């Protein structure tokens, strides 16, 4: 059991998502940065799909009511455990009464706090992820607040403290470049428009959240109707609404859309987009489906390798 | 594409973990039946890599596990299943949905404006909205949201120029040739003509959504 002593404005419980219900309108959901989330879990010996805290925007405090092992990954934060500095990407032991203080964010938007054993909230439609728009999953479908107590599952085998992620398996967000595959309506856009998409350094708009990130840049024009017959869309879809300002759909985005989708961000690069802050830049680079799927498999192997290292105590 | 809007199904990738099967470019009842048959056939095939299936007006999208298969392999596997299902003329074989009656209080804030824009009386707007049985084309956007059509042509008005930042849950609304019910309080640009107490989505229920693609829905006027 852990207790939230002071909560940031954004704090939810997320696992790797809720697939299988899109035909009922339920988005895939789950961690907005699946990479940081999976790494935090791997470090503490959890399966990638264990529920962890997705902590955004600013600082706060957590107190342990029973000893446990935890790790931080995702956004770079300055944190202390009982006054001692806490390293990112390293499993640490907290005693009953220990306090983790996240002081401030140095880079990125969402930090994951994973606990060995995972946060043990009930499964809703097969997932522990919080879905704020429809108010279900996580803790009563809402933000976690100061005073909330969260049950932590039994890890079985006690997790190892002091395991650090080897440099080559660290999640990296510094590229500011995301690979995209051409989208279903790519044909509605001219070659010049494609150059606008791939040559522009876009900014991230402040109106960006788990539903979608709005991009700031020159308008993307297209030849077809601004509204098409609605069709399923996915996280990473780059929609071009009537005004030509791209929206990248994120984990809790709508399951269908009627705007042309010019491109779709590769799933391995969506975490890079997710961690961009308002005002920061983003560029797109076109990839083939094959290259995107290869990157997806390499990422899965890296996380599997990391989980194996963490379990076998071969610290990096 | 032929005059009927029906062509051989085409496959396009939706990034690295999904693909979209396009069955045509129309949004009508015949296309909807074809979409349901293709979606049902893909579901029935129970292919191990398939993670999720969702539909639109003229498309079916399939999510798959790209760790264990590739786009090319998925297309090769799906093509015969999809072609066979799409070749069947929609009719007697189309999966039959359930029927629903949704009680509505017709007191929405846009009811008068809809009457003004359509040149009908409020009573006529209500009569024409309740006078049809609507087909659930598919669900999507938010949990439990059903794309219902088609409206009586005299009720067709474009969506509001200024979407509301928050439409109350249970609002019964129209836009274009569509009608629908907001399952949650969300932003929306449709014209609100009434309210229902029906709970269209409950994640703890099985199935969680009241409506499913292919169901038929009738709105019934109830007193204040």
Contacts between the chains, C-beta under 8 A, distances in Angstrom:
chain1	res1	chain2	res2	distance
A	19	B	51	4.9
A	19	B	52	4.8
A	19	B	63	6.5
A	20	B	51	6.9
A	20	B	52	5.4
A	21	B	52	7.6
A	21	B	143	7.7
A	21	B	208	7.4
A	22	B	52	4.9
A	22	B	53	7.4
A	22	B	54	3.8
A	22	B	61	7.8
A	22	B	63	7.4
A	22	B	140	7.3
A	23	B	39	7.4
A	23	B	52	7.7
A	23	B	53	6.1
A	23	B	54	4.9
A	23	B	55	6.7
A	23	B	138	7.4
A	23	B	139	6.2
A	23	B	140	7.9
A	23	B	212	8.0
A	23	B	213	7.1
A	24	B	139	5.4
A	24	B	143	6.1
A	24	B	144	6.8
A	24	B	201	7.4
A	24	B	207	7.0
A	24	B	208	6.0
A	24	B	209	4.3
A	25	B	139	4.6
A	25	B	140	4.9
A	25	B	141	6.0
A	25	B	142	5.5
A	25	B	143	4.5
A	25	B	144	5.7
A	25	B	145	5.1
A	25	B	183	7.9
A	25	B	201	7.5
A	25	B	209	7.0
A	26	B	143	4.9
A	26	B	208	7.8
A	28	B	52	7.7
A	28	B	63	8.0
A	124	B	203	5.0
A	124	B	204	7.4
A	125	B	203	5.3
A	125	B	208	6.7
A	133	B	142	6.3
A	133	B	184	6.5
A	133	B	186	6.6
A	134	B	142	6.5
A	134	B	143	4.9
A	134	B	183	7.7
A	134	B	184	5.5
A	134	B	201	7.1
A	134	B	203	7.5
A	135	B	184	7.6
A	136	B	203	4.5
A	137	B	203	7.7
A	180	B	15	7.9
A	181	B	13	6.0
A	181	B	15	5.0
A	181	B	16	6.7
A	183	B	14	7.5
A	184	B	12	4.9
A	184	B	14	6.4
A	184	B	20	5.3
A	184	B	22	7.8
A	229	B	25	7.5
A	229	B	26	7.8
A	229	B	27	4.4
A	229	B	56	6.4
A	229	B	57	3.9
A	229	B	58	5.9
A	230	B	56	5.3
A	230	B	57	6.2
A	230	B	140	6.9
A	230	B	141	7.7
A	230	B	147	6.6
A	231	B	20	6.9
A	231	B	56	3.4
A	231	B	57	7.1
A	231	B	58	7.6
A	231	B	59	4.7
A	231	B	61	7.2
A	232	B	14	7.7
A	232	B	18	8.0
A	232	B	20	7.0
A	232	B	54	4.2
A	232	B	55	7.0
A	232	B	56	5.6
A	232	B	59	6.9
A	232	B	61	3.8
A	232	B	140	6.7
A	233	B	14	7.7
A	234	B	14	5.5
A	234	B	15	6.5
A	234	B	17	7.5
A	234	B	18	5.4
A	234	B	61	7.7
A	234	B	63	7.4
A	236	B	15	5.5
A	237	B	14	7.4
A	237	B	15	7.8
A	254	B	140	7.2
A	254	B	141	4.7
A	254	B	142	6.7
A	255	B	54	6.1
A	255	B	140	4.4
A	255	B	141	6.3
A	255	B	142	7.8
A	256	B	54	7.3
A	256	B	56	5.8
A	256	B	138	7.5
A	256	B	140	3.4
A	256	B	141	5.4
A	261	B	14	7.9
A	264	B	13	8.0
A	264	B	14	5.8
A	264	B	15	3.6
A	265	B	15	7.0
A	266	B	15	6.1
A	266	B	16	5.7
A	267	B	15	6.5
A	267	B	16	5.5
A	267	B	17	5.7
A	268	B	16	7.9
A	289	B	13	4.6
A	289	B	15	7.7
A	289	B	16	6.2
A	289	B	71	4.8
A	290	B	70	7.3
A	290	B	71	7.5
A	292	B	15	6.5
A	292	B	16	4.0
A	293	B	16	4.8
A	293	B	66	4.8
A	293	B	70	5.9
A	293	B	71	6.7
A	295	B	16	7.7
A	296	B	16	5.1
A	296	B	17	7.2
A	296	B	66	5.1
A	296	B	67	7.1
A	297	B	66	7.2
A	297	B	67	6.0
A	300	B	67	5.4
